[in-house]
Amino acid sequence: MISWNDFEKIEIRAGTIVSVDDFPGAKKPAYQLTIDFGEFGIKKSSAQITTYYSKEDLIGKQIVAVVNFPVKQIANFFSECLVLGAIDKDGNVILLQTERNVENGLRIS
């Protein structure tokens, strides 16, 4: 169990994907995402979401991510946030999204 104070430390925010690139250096199939979090800036993330999403489908899609983890190096890429999703029985990720578009950077609680 974590405390409420622990949960409050996690910065989960809405952002919009502005660009998507293939990530050939990843161990598992993944994309390199560039995400606009409004006043919290533009952040990059690696996401293993190639099963259900094409690069074209992702542009302009609003997602939910943790934005206050330390930067993590994955191969030659530096991931600055963690895009959130549900993992199906086969291990594939389905992105979490807000029910309607919201302002980029809006905090999720």
C-alpha positions in Angstrom: 0.0 0.0 0.0 1.1 3.6 -0.6 -0.1 6.6 1.3 -2.2 9.5 -0.1 0.9 11.6 0.2 2.8 9.1 -2.0 0.1 9.3 -4.6 0.1 13.1 -4.6 3.8 13.1 -5.6 2.9 11.5 -8.9 2.4 14.1 -11.7 0.0 12.5 -14.2 -0.9 14.9 -17.0 -2.7 15.0 -20.3 -0.7 15.7 -23.4 -1.1 15.5 -27.2 1.2 13.5 -29.4 2.8 15.8 -32.0 5.2 13.4 -33.7 5.9 9.7 -33.9 9.1 8.0 -35.1 10.0 4.3 -35.4 12.4 3.1 -32.7 14.6 0.5 -34.4 17.0 0.3 -31.4 14.3 -0.9 -29.0 14.4 -4.5 -27.8 10.6 -4.8 -28.4 8.7 -3.0 -31.1 8.2 0.6 -30.0 7.7 4.2 -31.2 9.5 7.3 -30.1 6.8 9.9 -29.2 7.0 13.6 -28.9 4.2 14.9 -26.6 3.0 18.4 -25.9 2.2 19.0 -22.2 1.3 22.7 -22.6 2.9 24.8 -20.0 4.9 21.8 -18.8 6.7 21.6 -22.1 7.4 19.1 -24.9 8.6 15.7 -23.7 9.7 12.5 -25.4 8.8 9.0 -24.6 9.3 5.5 -25.9 6.1 3.5 -26.1 5.5 -0.2 -27.0 2.2 0.5 -28.7 2.9 -0.7 -32.2 0.3 -3.6 -32.1 -2.8 -1.4 -31.9 -1.6 2.0 -33.2 0.0 3.2 -36.5 2.2 6.3 -36.5 -0.5 8.1 -38.4 -3.2 7.2 -35.9 -1.2 8.6 -33.0 -0.6 12.1 -34.4 -2.9 14.5 -32.5 -4.1 11.8 -30.1 -4.3 13.0 -26.5 -2.8 10.6 -24.0 -2.1 10.4 -20.2 1.4 10.2 -18.8 3.5 10.4 -15.7 5.8 13.5 -16.2 7.9 13.6 -13.1 10.0 10.4 -13.3 13.7 10.8 -13.9 14.8 10.6 -17.5 15.4 6.9 -18.6 17.8 5.9 -21.3 16.5 3.2 -23.6 19.1 2.3 -26.2 20.2 5.6 -27.7 17.0 7.4 -26.7 16.2 9.4 -23.5 12.6 8.9 -22.4 11.3 11.9 -20.3 7.8 10.6 -19.4 5.8 7.4 -19.0 2.8 7.1 -21.3 0.1 5.1 -19.5 -2.0 2.3 -20.8 -3.8 -0.9 -19.9 -2.1 -4.1 -20.8 -4.2 -6.8 -22.4 -3.8 -10.6 -21.9 -1.3 -10.8 -24.7 0.9 -8.0 -23.2 -0.2 -5.3 -25.7 -0.8 -1.8 -24.5 -4.0 0.1 -25.0 -3.5 3.8 -24.3 -5.3 5.6 -21.5 -7.1 8.7 -22.6 -9.4 11.4 -21.2 -13.1 11.0 -22.0 -12.9 14.2 -24.0 -10.1 16.6 -25.1 -8.7 18.7 -22.3 -6.0 21.4 -22.1 -2.5 19.9 -22.5 -0.8 19.7 -19.1 -4.0 19.3 -17.2 -3.3 17.2 -14.1 -5.0 13.8 -13.7 -6.1 12.9 -10.2 
